[in-house]
Amino acid sequence: MQDKIEVRWHGRGGQGAKTAAQFLAEAALETGKFIQAFPEYGPERAGAPIRAYTRISTSPITIHSGVTNPDAVVVIDPTLLSSVNATEGLSESGILLVNTQEDPKTIRKKLNFNKGKVATVNATKISFDTLGIFMPNTPMLGALVKIKPIVSLDVLIENVKKKFLKKIGEEKTNANIAGIKRAYMETIVG
């Protein structure tokens, strides 16, 4: 892993971008890394566009601002691609991960994004199939660790179990884990 990894998450209020940013950071904390995870939004209501950020480092983090040059950008809600500049500040070798049924080549062309990697996964379908509801954040975590192994899939799953078992029970926890694993397998990189 590089010394510091920064991830910017784009979603809408209620879709779990903040939670996903925190899960990723907490999984990295379990491996001895230094972390930050925080949202950026005001008094928005559910459905309003939000950003969340994750920073992971092998040394203490002294930056206390939003991520402006991310190594990876995760777009949980593909409708945001027409209203926010998801690739803004993305590093030359950066990764854009989008929840969509479209392939990476189509997304690359739509956004005129000619650098880095583009990956897609239909996290919406996966969340409906595994959870029975629209909650694509946990599948997007599985997709992210496949294309950018910030933490191992096993560490991520253990962290989800630890966070979810008491809160939502074994059945829903296992459904989230199934979504993470399926997204990990179905992510396409182009």
Helices and strands as residue ranges (DSSP letters): E 4-12, H 17-29, E 34-40, E 49-57, E 72-75, G 78-82, E 95-99, H 104-111, E 117-121, H 123-131, H 137-147, H 153-186, E 188-189
